[in-house]
Structure formats: structure tokens, C-alpha cells
Amino acid sequence: MKRKMPPKSEPVIAPEILEQAKRSLLTDNLRKPAKCSVCGAETLLGTGEPLCWVCRRLKISAWRDSEQQVPAQE
């Protein structure tokens, strides 16, 4: 006994949008790895600053902590 083949359905995503998404992934893969300026771990060029994700998070956390401290000048 053979199973019936399901009828071909129309694609959910428009082909133009799918092609645009594929092209954007290709440009992401062209980024060359670089070294973090703090710890030397691998990071991607084109992110704005030569920091790995760990050092970037630590930098953001340090900014947040410094903004919350009230200067005691008396």
C-alpha cells in the first residue's frame, strides 16, 4: 500500500525576502576574526570596538556601576 503524496503547498516566506536573508548571512560570514584588545580572545571585526563579548559586557557593567555611585564630596 502506498501513501498518498501531499499536495505541494505555497511557500510561507516570499522568495524575495528569503533571498535577501541569504545575502545578509553571506555578508556576516565575510567578517574576519580579530583579537580582543583586553584579553586576546577572538572577536569579529566591524563591531565597532575590538572587544570580545565578555570584555564588552564587563565594560557595560562598569559604566552602569559608575553611574549609580553618588560622589561624596564634603
Backbone as JSON Lines, residues from 0, in Angstrom:
{"i":0,"aa":"M","n":[0.83,-1.18,0.0],"ca":[0.0,0.0,0.0],"c":[0.88,1.25,0.0]}
{"i":1,"aa":"K","n":[0.64,2.17,-0.89],"ca":[1.42,3.39,-0.99],"c":[0.69,4.53,-0.32]}
{"i":2,"aa":"R","n":[1.5,5.4,0.28],"ca":[0.92,6.62,0.87],"c":[0.69,7.64,-0.22]}
{"i":3,"aa":"K","n":[-0.34,8.43,-0.02],"ca":[-0.61,9.5,-0.96],"c":[0.39,10.63,-0.71]}
{"i":4,"aa":"M","n":[0.9,11.2,-1.75],"ca":[1.8,12.33,-1.63],"c":[0.97,13.57,-1.32]}
{"i":5,"aa":"P","n":[1.4,14.34,-0.31],"ca":[0.65,15.56,-0.01],"c":[0.8,16.57,-1.14]}
{"i":6,"aa":"P","n":[-0.24,17.34,-1.39],"ca":[-0.15,18.33,-2.46],"c":[0.9,19.39,-2.11]}
{"i":7,"aa":"K","n":[1.56,19.9,-3.14],"ca":[2.58,20.92,-2.91],"c":[1.9,22.2,-2.41]}
{"i":8,"aa":"S","n":[2.44,22.71,-1.3],"ca":[1.87,23.94,-0.75],"c":[2.71,25.13,-1.19]}
{"i":9,"aa":"E","n":[2.12,26.29,-1.11],"ca":[2.84,27.51,-1.47],"c":[3.82,27.84,-0.35]}
{"i":10,"aa":"P","n":[4.95,28.44,-0.69],"ca":[5.93,28.79,0.35],"c":[5.36,29.85,1.3]}
{"i":11,"aa":"V","n":[5.72,29.73,2.56],"ca":[5.23,30.66,3.57],"c":[5.93,32.01,3.45]}
{"i":12,"aa":"I","n":[7.22,31.97,3.13],"ca":[8.02,33.18,3.01],"c":[8.2,33.51,1.53]}
{"i":13,"aa":"A","n":[8.04,34.78,1.22],"ca":[8.21,35.2,-0.17],"c":[9.66,34.96,-0.62]}
{"i":14,"aa":"P","n":[9.84,34.53,-1.85],"ca":[11.2,34.24,-2.33],"c":[12.14,35.45,-2.25]}
{"i":15,"aa":"E","n":[11.61,36.66,-2.45],"ca":[12.45,37.86,-2.39],"c":[13.0,38.05,-0.97]}
{"i":16,"aa":"I","n":[12.17,37.85,0.03],"ca":[12.59,38.01,1.42],"c":[13.61,36.93,1.78]}
{"i":17,"aa":"L","n":[13.38,35.73,1.32],"ca":[14.31,34.62,1.58],"c":[15.68,34.9,0.96]}
{"i":18,"aa":"E","n":[15.68,35.41,-0.26],"ca":[16.94,35.73,-0.94],"c":[17.69,36.85,-0.22]}
{"i":19,"aa":"Q","n":[16.96,37.85,0.25],"ca":[17.57,38.96,0.98],"c":[18.2,38.46,2.29]}
{"i":20,"aa":"A","n":[17.53,37.55,2.96],"ca":[18.06,36.99,4.21],"c":[19.33,36.18,3.93]}
{"i":21,"aa":"K","n":[19.34,35.43,2.85],"ca":[20.53,34.65,2.49],"c":[21.71,35.57,2.2]}
{"i":22,"aa":"R","n":[21.45,36.69,1.5],"ca":[22.53,37.62,1.19],"c":[23.08,38.28,2.45]}
{"i":23,"aa":"S","n":[22.22,38.59,3.41],"ca":[22.7,39.22,4.64],"c":[23.55,38.25,5.45]}
{"i":24,"aa":"L","n":[23.24,36.97,5.4],"ca":[24.06,35.98,6.09],"c":[25.43,35.85,5.44]}
{"i":25,"aa":"L","n":[25.49,35.98,4.14],"ca":[26.78,35.9,3.46],"c":[27.69,37.04,3.86]}
{"i":26,"aa":"T","n":[27.15,38.24,4.03],"ca":[27.99,39.37,4.42],"c":[28.46,39.21,5.86]}
{"i":27,"aa":"D","n":[27.66,38.58,6.72],"ca":[28.08,38.33,8.09],"c":[29.25,37.35,8.14]}
{"i":28,"aa":"N","n":[29.26,36.37,7.26],"ca":[30.31,35.37,7.26],"c":[31.63,35.91,6.71]}
{"i":29,"aa":"L","n":[31.6,37.04,6.03],"ca":[32.81,37.6,5.45],"c":[33.64,38.36,6.47]}
{"i":30,"aa":"R","n":[33.09,38.6,7.64],"ca":[33.86,39.29,8.68],"c":[35.03,38.43,9.1]}
{"i":31,"aa":"K","n":[36.16,39.06,9.3],"ca":[37.36,38.32,9.68],"c":[37.52,38.36,11.2]}
{"i":32,"aa":"P","n":[37.94,37.26,11.78],"ca":[38.17,37.25,13.22],"c":[39.36,38.12,13.58]}
{"i":33,"aa":"A","n":[39.28,38.76,14.74],"ca":[40.36,39.59,15.25],"c":[40.59,39.21,16.71]}
{"i":34,"aa":"K","n":[41.54,39.86,17.33],"ca":[41.84,39.6,18.74],"c":[41.27,40.71,19.6]}
{"i":35,"aa":"C","n":[40.77,40.34,20.77],"ca":[40.27,41.31,21.75],"c":[41.46,42.11,22.27]}
{"i":36,"aa":"S","n":[41.28,43.42,22.4],"ca":[42.39,44.27,22.83],"c":[42.67,44.13,24.33]}
{"i":37,"aa":"V","n":[41.76,43.51,25.08],"ca":[41.95,43.35,26.52],"c":[42.49,41.96,26.86]}
{"i":38,"aa":"C","n":[41.78,40.92,26.43],"ca":[42.16,39.56,26.85],"c":[42.77,38.71,25.74]}
{"i":39,"aa":"G","n":[42.66,39.15,24.49],"ca":[43.26,38.41,23.39],"c":[42.36,37.33,22.81]}
{"i":40,"aa":"A","n":[41.12,37.22,23.27],"ca":[40.2,36.23,22.72],"c":[39.75,36.65,21.33]}
{"i":41,"aa":"E","n":[39.19,35.7,20.56],"ca":[38.72,36.03,19.22],"c":[37.47,36.88,19.27]}
{"i":42,"aa":"T","n":[37.39,37.84,18.38],"ca":[36.22,38.69,18.23],"c":[36.06,39.0,16.75]}
{"i":43,"aa":"L","n":[34.96,39.58,16.36],"ca":[34.72,39.89,14.96],"c":[35.02,41.35,14.67]}
{"i":44,"aa":"L","n":[35.63,41.6,13.52],"ca":[35.85,42.97,13.09],"c":[34.52,43.57,12.65]}
{"i":45,"aa":"G","n":[34.41,44.85,12.71],"ca":[33.19,45.5,12.27],"c":[32.16,45.67,13.37]}
{"i":46,"aa":"T","n":[32.5,45.32,14.6],"ca":[31.55,45.5,15.7],"c":[31.72,46.87,16.35]}
{"i":47,"aa":"G","n":[32.69,47.65,15.9],"ca":[32.85,48.98,16.44],"c":[34.04,49.11,17.38]}
{"i":48,"aa":"E","n":[34.24,48.14,18.22],"ca":[35.37,48.18,19.13],"c":[36.0,46.79,19.19]}
{"i":49,"aa":"P","n":[37.3,46.71,19.36],"ca":[37.98,45.41,19.33],"c":[37.89,44.67,20.66]}
{"i":50,"aa":"L","n":[36.67,44.39,21.11],"ca":[36.46,43.7,22.38],"c":[35.67,42.43,22.13]}
{"i":51,"aa":"C","n":[35.99,41.36,22.88],"ca":[35.19,40.14,22.82],"c":[33.89,40.4,23.6]}
{"i":52,"aa":"W","n":[32.98,39.47,23.54],"ca":[31.68,39.7,24.18],"c":[31.81,39.79,25.69]}
{"i":53,"aa":"V","n":[32.76,39.07,26.29],"ca":[32.93,39.1,27.75],"c":[33.43,40.47,28.18]}
{"i":54,"aa":"C","n":[34.48,40.95,27.53],"ca":[35.04,42.26,27.89],"c":[34.03,43.38,27.62]}
{"i":55,"aa":"R","n":[33.23,43.25,26.56],"ca":[32.22,44.25,26.26],"c":[31.17,44.3,27.37]}
{"i":56,"aa":"R","n":[30.76,43.14,27.87],"ca":[29.79,43.09,28.96],"c":[30.36,43.67,30.24]}
{"i":57,"aa":"L","n":[31.64,43.37,30.51],"ca":[32.28,43.93,31.7],"c":[32.37,45.44,31.61]}
{"i":58,"aa":"K","n":[32.64,45.96,30.42],"ca":[32.72,47.4,30.22],"c":[31.37,48.04,30.47]}
{"i":59,"aa":"I","n":[30.31,47.45,29.94],"ca":[28.96,47.98,30.13],"c":[28.59,47.94,31.61]}
{"i":60,"aa":"S","n":[28.93,46.85,32.28],"ca":[28.64,46.71,33.7],"c":[29.39,47.76,34.52]}
{"i":61,"aa":"A","n":[30.64,48.03,34.17],"ca":[31.43,49.03,34.89],"c":[30.84,50.42,34.69]}
{"i":62,"aa":"W","n":[30.37,50.73,33.48],"ca":[29.72,52.02,33.24],"c":[28.48,52.15,34.11]}
{"i":63,"aa":"R","n":[27.69,51.09,34.16],"ca":[26.45,51.1,34.93],"c":[26.75,51.32,36.41]}
{"i":64,"aa":"D","n":[27.78,50.65,36.92],"ca":[28.15,50.8,38.33],"c":[28.65,52.2,38.63]}
{"i":65,"aa":"S","n":[29.43,52.78,37.72],"ca":[29.97,54.12,37.97],"c":[28.87,55.18,37.92]}
{"i":66,"aa":"E","n":[27.84,54.96,37.14],"ca":[26.73,55.91,37.07],"c":[25.87,55.86,38.34]}
{"i":67,"aa":"Q","n":[25.81,54.71,38.98],"ca":[24.96,54.56,40.15],"c":[25.62,55.08,41.42]}
{"i":68,"aa":"Q","n":[26.94,55.22,41.43],"ca":[27.63,55.7,42.62],"c":[27.41,57.21,42.77]}
{"i":69,"aa":"V","n":[27.1,57.6,43.99],"ca":[26.89,59.01,44.29],"c":[28.22,59.57,44.81]}
{"i":70,"aa":"P","n":[28.73,60.61,44.18],"ca":[30.0,61.17,44.66],"c":[29.85,61.8,46.04]}
{"i":71,"aa":"A","n":[30.75,61.47,46.95],"ca":[30.72,62.0,48.3],"c":[31.77,63.09,48.42]}
{"i":72,"aa":"Q","n":[31.39,64.31,48.13],"ca":[32.32,65.43,48.16],"c":[31.93,66.41,49.26]}
{"i":73,"aa":"E","n":[32.35,66.12,50.46],"ca":[32.06,67.03,51.58],"c":[33.26,67.22,52.44]}
